[in-house]
Amino acid sequence: HINKRRKLQNLLDDIRKCSEAEEAVDIGRVAFMTTINLLSNTFFSADFVHSAEEAGEYKEIVVSILKEVGVPNLSDFFPMLKVFDLQGIRRRSVVSVRKVLSIFRRFVGERLKMREGTGSIGNDDVLDALLNISLDDGKIEMDKDEIEHLLLNIFVAGTDTSTYTLEWAMAELMHNPEIMSKVQNELEQVVGKGNPIEETDVAKLPYMQAVIKETFRVHPPVPLLLPRKAETDVEIGDYIIPKDAQVLVNAWAISRDPSKWENPNVFAPERFLDSEIDFKGHHFELIPFGSGRRICPGLPLAIRMMPLMLGSLVNCFNWRLEDGLSAEDLNKEDEYGITLEKSQPVRIVPIKLTK
């Protein structure tokens, strides 16, 4: 809880500096920095990045990993071609993955040295818990590589999806000023104008929660979810899904199904105000994180961080588009990949609140 509050305050401080300098903020970049440092403090008790520029560099690495994973690969259809890497996907992926793994390797190595030197657990964080599980009579039984690759999966999946969702939410609010005003009015009544959001406030902010749900509906962070494999032959309606078939769930199409949603292509948070539908996997018309035992492990992070970041950005600043653009000029096109990334970053100028 202290970590979350501190990282949120760091985010607001960075934006305040941009406001004083009348500079545009790259929402994706600052959201990435906040999310990755919150994760790294939970896992390593240390910041992963220390500046917006550094965050931008690592964001590009994560984006490149996800892009390569999402590119159709000829080798998947013709395994005999795998050795040739005709599209260069494996070569590019290896370069990006090695860069991130080298950082985790450094964190793990430093922690092992510290434990050897002091003979005790230093920070009692997630990394210590993983090392404790892996130790038996002072010898590491779990391969260090397994720990490092586990960290890679969590950090890549947890940071980018949260970043894109906040970016899309701010894009929709800038594109729909009347919705932005409703969120600001609700925050002013519940939290007080200019105050950061606390976790205890979120339950009292139904309209802002509806905005977040609608963002997940219109812009699911992973539109095809992650591939599943059928354990046995399964009959669904008139279709037979054979054993071992790879199954892709089109969450994007489900959340825009006109038989389930009125005006599905319109961003309308009001649709959730009198609805019990949530995005936690219980309602199959809205499953941006999947469902069941294989639901996305990043869900708890998103549930906690999205309202805090979005609410604080909207409540602590007014915003305008850079270069005199109007709401109608805002680019809302997305880019193909395993995640639903905006084709152009959201760059908006924070304006200091007037009392």
C-alpha positions in Angstrom: 0.0 0.0 0.0 2.8 2.4 0.8 4.6 1.5 -2.4 1.5 2.2 -4.5 1.0 5.6 -2.8 4.6 6.5 -3.3 4.7 5.5 -7.0 1.4 7.4 -7.6 2.9 10.5 -6.0 6.0 10.1 -8.2 3.7 10.0 -11.3 1.9 13.2 -10.2 5.2 15.0 -9.4 6.5 14.2 -12.9 3.3 15.5 -14.5 3.3 18.6 -12.4 6.8 19.4 -13.8 5.4 19.1 -17.3 2.5 21.3 -16.4 4.8 24.1 -15.1 6.9 23.8 -18.3 3.7 23.6 -20.5 5.1 20.4 -22.0 3.0 17.5 -23.3 3.0 14.2 -21.4 3.3 10.9 -23.1 0.7 9.0 -21.1 1.9 5.6 -22.2 5.4 6.3 -21.1 4.6 7.7 -17.6 2.0 4.9 -17.0 4.6 2.3 -18.0 7.2 3.9 -15.6 4.7 3.9 -12.7 3.5 0.3 -13.3 6.9 -1.3 -13.9 8.4 0.4 -10.8 5.4 -0.6 -8.7 6.0 -4.2 -9.8 9.8 -4.0 -9.3 9.4 -2.7 -5.8 7.0 -5.6 -5.0 9.5 -8.1 -6.5 12.9 -6.5 -5.8 12.4 -3.7 -3.4 14.0 -1.3 -6.0 13.0 0.8 -8.9 13.3 -0.8 -12.4 13.7 2.6 -14.2 14.6 6.0 -12.9 13.5 8.5 -15.6 10.8 8.9 -18.2 13.5 8.5 -20.9 14.7 5.2 -19.4 11.1 4.1 -19.1 10.6 4.9 -22.8 13.6 2.7 -23.8 12.4 -0.3 -21.8 8.8 0.2 -23.1 10.1 -0.1 -26.6 11.8 -3.3 -25.7 8.6 -4.8 -24.2 6.6 -3.6 -27.2 9.1 -5.2 -29.6 8.8 -8.5 -27.7 5.0 -8.5 -27.9 5.0 -7.4 -31.5 7.2 -10.4 -32.5 5.1 -12.8 -30.5 2.0 -11.5 -32.3 3.4 -11.6 -35.9 2.1 -14.6 -38.0 5.1 -16.9 -38.3 5.5 -19.2 -41.3 7.4 -21.7 -39.1 4.2 -22.3 -37.1 2.5 -23.6 -40.3 5.5 -25.3 -41.8 7.8 -26.6 -39.0 10.4 -27.7 -41.5 11.2 -23.9 -42.0 11.8 -23.2 -38.3 15.6 -23.7 -38.6 15.8 -20.9 -41.3 13.9 -18.2 -39.3 12.9 -16.7 -42.7 11.1 -13.7 -41.2 13.8 -12.9 -38.6 11.3 -13.2 -35.8 13.4 -15.4 -33.6 16.5 -13.3 -34.1 14.8 -10.0 -33.2 13.0 -11.6 -30.3 16.2 -13.1 -28.8 17.9 -9.6 -28.8 15.0 -8.0 -26.9 14.5 -10.9 -24.5 18.2 -11.0 -23.6 18.2 -7.2 -22.8 15.4 -7.7 -20.2 16.7 -11.0 -18.8 20.1 -9.3 -18.2 18.4 -6.9 -15.8 16.6 -9.7 -13.9 19.9 -11.6 -13.8 21.5 -8.7 -12.1 18.8 -8.4 -9.5 18.9 -12.1 -8.8 22.8 -12.2 -8.6 22.9 -9.2 -6.3 20.3 -10.7 -4.0 22.2 -14.0 -3.8 25.4 -12.2 -3.0 23.7 -10.2 -0.3 22.2 -13.4 1.3 25.5 -15.1 1.2 27.2 -12.2 2.9 24.6 -11.6 5.6 23.4 -15.2 6.0 19.8 -13.9 6.2 16.9 -12.8 4.1 17.3 -9.1 3.3 14.0 -7.6 2.0 11.4 -10.3 2.4 9.9 -9.5 -1.0 8.8 -11.7 -3.9 12.3 -12.4 -5.1 13.3 -13.6 -1.6 10.2 -15.8 -1.6 11.2 -17.4 -4.9 14.7 -17.9 -3.7 13.4 -19.5 -0.5 11.3 -21.9 -2.5 14.4 -22.8 -4.7 16.8 -23.4 -1.8 17.3 -26.8 -0.2 20.1 -27.2 2.3 21.8 -24.1 1.0 21.8 -25.3 -2.7 19.6 -23.9 -5.4 17.3 -26.6 -6.7 15.2 -24.4 -8.9 17.2 -23.3 -12.0 18.0 -19.6 -11.8 16.9 -19.4 -15.4 13.4 -20.5 -14.4 13.2 -17.6 -11.9 14.4 -15.1 -14.5 12.0 -16.3 -17.2 9.1 -16.3 -14.7 9.9 -12.6 -13.9 10.1 -11.9 -17.7 6.6 -13.2 -18.2 5.1 -11.3 -15.3 6.8 -8.0 -16.2 6.1 -8.1 -19.9 2.4 -9.1 -19.4 1.7 -6.9 -16.4 3.2 -3.6 -17.5 2.2 -3.3 -21.2 -1.4 -4.2 -20.8 -2.0 -1.8 -17.9 -0.1 0.9 -19.9 -2.3 0.5 -23.0 -5.5 0.5 -21.0 -4.7 3.8 -19.3 -3.6 5.3 -22.6 -6.9 4.2 -24.3 -8.9 5.5 -21.3 -7.3 9.0 -21.5 -7.7 9.0 -25.3 -11.5 8.3 -25.0 -11.9 11.0 -22.3 -10.1 13.5 -24.4 -12.2 12.5 -27.4 -15.4 12.7 -25.3 -15.2 15.9 -23.2 -18.7 15.4 -21.8 -17.6 12.1 -20.3 -14.5 13.7 -19.0 -16.6 16.3 -17.2 -18.8 13.7 -15.6 -15.7 11.9 -14.3 -14.3 15.1 -12.9 -17.5 16.1 -11.3 -17.8 12.7 -9.6 -14.2 12.9 -8.3 -14.7 16.5 -7.0 -17.8 15.4 -5.0 -16.3 12.3 -3.6 -12.5 13.0 -3.3 -12.2 16.7 -3.5 -10.7 18.6 -6.4 -7.0 18.2 -6.8 -6.6 15.3 -4.4 -5.0 11.9 -5.3 -7.3 8.9 -5.2 -7.1 6.4 -2.3 -8.2 2.7 -2.7 -11.0 3.3 -0.3 -12.5 6.0 -2.6 -12.8 3.6 -5.6 -16.1 2.0 -4.5 -17.7 5.4 -4.2 -16.9 6.3 -7.8 -19.3 4.2 -10.0 -19.1 6.4 -13.1 -15.3 6.2 -13.1 -15.5 2.5 -12.7 -17.9 2.4 -15.6 -15.4 4.3 -17.7 -12.7 1.7 -17.0 -15.1 -1.2 -17.8 -16.1 0.5 -21.1 -12.4 1.0 -21.9 -11.8 -2.7 -21.4 -14.8 -3.5 -23.5 -13.9 -1.2 -26.5 -10.2 -1.7 -26.2 -9.4 -5.1 -24.7 -5.6 -5.1 -24.0 -5.1 -8.6 -25.6 -7.8 -8.9 -28.2 -7.4 -12.6 -28.9 -6.4 -13.5 -25.3 -3.6 -16.1 -25.1 -3.9 -19.4 -27.0 -5.6 -22.4 -25.3 -5.4 -26.1 -26.2 -8.3 -28.5 -26.0 -7.5 -31.3 -23.5 -10.1 -33.6 -25.0 -12.6 -33.6 -27.9 -15.2 -30.9 -27.1 -18.6 -30.3 -28.8 -19.8 -26.7 -28.7 -23.0 -26.1 -30.5 -22.6 -27.7 -34.0 -18.9 -27.7 -33.8 -16.3 -30.3 -32.7 -13.1 -29.0 -31.2 -10.7 -31.9 -31.5 -8.2 -32.8 -28.8 -5.0 -30.7 -28.9 -6.5 -28.1 -31.2 -5.2 -24.6 -30.5 -8.1 -22.3 -29.6 -8.1 -18.5 -29.8 -10.8 -16.6 -28.0 -11.7 -13.3 -29.8 -12.4 -11.1 -26.8 -12.5 -8.0 -29.1 -15.4 -9.5 -31.2 -17.2 -10.7 -28.1 -17.2 -7.3 -26.4 -18.6 -5.7 -29.6 -21.2 -8.3 -30.3 -24.4 -6.4 -31.3 -26.6 -9.2 -29.9 -25.1 -8.5 -26.4 -24.3 -4.8 -26.6 -26.4 -1.8 -27.7 -24.5 0.4 -30.1 -21.3 -1.7 -29.5 -18.9 0.7 -31.4 -19.9 3.7 -29.3 -17.9 4.5 -26.1 -20.7 4.8 -23.5 -19.8 4.2 -19.9 -23.5 4.7 -18.9 -24.2 1.1 -20.1 -22.5 -0.2 -17.0 -24.2 2.1 -14.4 -27.1 -0.2 -13.8 -25.3 -3.4 -14.7 -23.7 -6.1 -12.6 -21.3 -7.0 -15.4 -17.6 -6.8 -14.5 -14.3 -7.9 -16.2 -13.2 -10.5 -13.6 -14.1 -13.5 -15.7 -17.6 -14.1 -14.4 -19.5 -12.5 -17.3 -18.5 -14.0 -20.7 -19.6 -11.0 -22.7 -16.7 -9.1 -21.2 -13.5 -11.1 -20.7 -10.5 -8.9 -21.4 -8.5 -10.9 -18.9 -9.9 -14.3 -19.8 -11.7 -16.6 -17.4 -11.3 -19.6 -15.2 -8.1 -21.2 -13.9 -6.0 -19.6 -16.7 -7.3 -16.0 -16.1 -4.6 -13.4 -16.6 -2.4 -13.1 -13.4 -2.2 -9.3 -14.1 -5.9 -8.9 -13.2 -5.3 -7.9 -9.5 -2.7 -5.3 -10.5 -5.1 -3.8 -13.1 -8.0 -3.7 -10.7 -6.0 -1.8 -8.1 -3.8 0.5 -10.3 -6.2 1.6 -13.1 -8.7 3.5 -10.9 -5.8 5.1 -8.9 -3.9 6.2 -11.9 -6.8 7.3 -14.0 -8.6 9.0 -11.2 -5.5 10.9 -10.0 -4.7 12.1 -13.6 -8.2 13.4 -14.1 -8.7 14.9 -10.6 -5.3 16.6 -10.2 -5.0 18.3 -13.6 -7.0 19.6 -16.5 -5.8 18.5 -19.9 -5.6 19.7 -23.5 -4.3 18.2 -26.7 -1.0 19.6 -27.9 -0.5 21.8 -30.9 -4.0 23.2 -30.7 -5.7 20.0 -31.8 -9.4 19.5 -31.1 -11.1 16.4 -29.7 -12.3 15.4 -33.2 -8.6 15.4 -34.4 -7.5 12.8 -31.8 -6.2 9.7 -33.5 -7.9 6.6 -32.2 -6.5 4.0 -34.6 -4.9 0.9 -33.1 -2.0 -1.3 -34.3 -2.1 -5.0 -35.0 -0.3 -7.2 -32.5 -0.9 -9.6 -29.6 -1.8 -6.4 -27.6 -4.1 -3.6 -28.7 -1.6 -0.7 -28.9 -2.5 2.8 -30.1 -0.9 3.5 -33.5 0.1 7.0 -32.2 1.0 7.7 -28.5 -1.4 9.9 -26.5 0.5 13.1 -25.9 -1.5 15.7 -23.9 -0.7 18.8 -22.0 -1.5 19.0 -18.2 -2.9 22.2 -16.9 -2.6 23.3 -13.3 -6.0 23.4 -11.5 -7.3 26.8 -10.5 -9.1 27.1 -7.2 
